[in-house]
């Protein structure tokens, strides 16, 4: 590894300089990312879920009931919140929860506060070197073999790593330290089931999220262990260690939308993202734009449909509504306090902003691929009106999902 590849801890002109500073602005522009001089790295302690454990602004007792519903739910009569709905949702989380809980005695929450701990060490031998472009193609094939639907590669960017980790035992912080030399980031996307997403908000629909959390946990362990078996370091992480959305955008997997999600060409906003930081020599993908920003500028479906009105209707801003927003990045930023409060009332995540998004379509169908292409042109206003007129984004009754499941079993 030459000196230009080694991660640095110095700061140049306000930028954490883990890479040559000449590439910062160029890479950001290509990805549509605007970072100002007020930028500061985000503290994991200020994540909304973590704030519920220490911040008096958040009703801790209600938050506890939300988390408790994942082990001891209180079903109710409403469609989508009955015992079978919570039973399926909680079953979908069991693999992710198993990884998260296995290090509890040591103060770790793998996949949520800490990286996934590998089972086996890095191999002492390495195979004969291959070109980074060839290795990237191999890694993408292997990632898809192990269940990833999308794979992109970009450079490690220290700005998106948490400034510190949250210590859930003493409610304070601890260092967010990465092994040296991890200059590449493999970004993995896992599509969420559309038939479930269309039933948001409901405990049933939340199965779509839990299923992919569990899916990605196992997949990450397999992919990262393959890299370690080649003699290179691989740090697998889900929600922990670093923000996923900037990496997904930089790796060419999607564009940032008003609903705070990376909207992909293949699955719209229905994607869970994970990351693997590695020193395996890899070639990087370029960011890809297909008109999401321009469409979101005129579309407010997510904001208008949000029950707690947590999503902004105005232009992007570098200022967030509270401490759960990163500072100095010009973007649409939701009010996480309002959002989480609504989740607590539901005893489940909401997902309406994902369901009503005009990009939430089955793009395996040619008609919707044409639809998506026109959304990225000057016809975007017409496509938005058409989207509303045709009733796309309407909630599907959870009961209908169960009826379909019963019919499929006949």
Secondary structure, DSSP 8 states (H G I E B T S, - for coil): --GGGS----EETTEE-SS-GGGHHHHHHHHT-EEEEEEE---GGGSHHHHTTT-TTS-HHHHHHHHHTTTS----SSTT-SHHHHHHHHHHTHHHHHHHHTTGGGT--BTTTB-B--SS---S-------HHHHHHHHHHHHHHTT-SEEEEEE--GGGB-SSEE-TTTSSEE-----TT--EEEEEEEE--HHHHTT-SSTTTTHHHHHHHHHHHHHHHHHHHHHHHTT--EEEESSSSB-HHHHHHHTTS-EE-TTSSEEBTTTBT-EEEEEEEE-S----------SHHHHHHH--HHHHH-TT--S--S--BS--SSTTS-EEEEB----HHHHHHHHHHHTS---HHHHS-TT-S-TTSHHHHHHHHHHTSTTHHHHHHHHHHTTTT----HHHHHHHHHHHT-
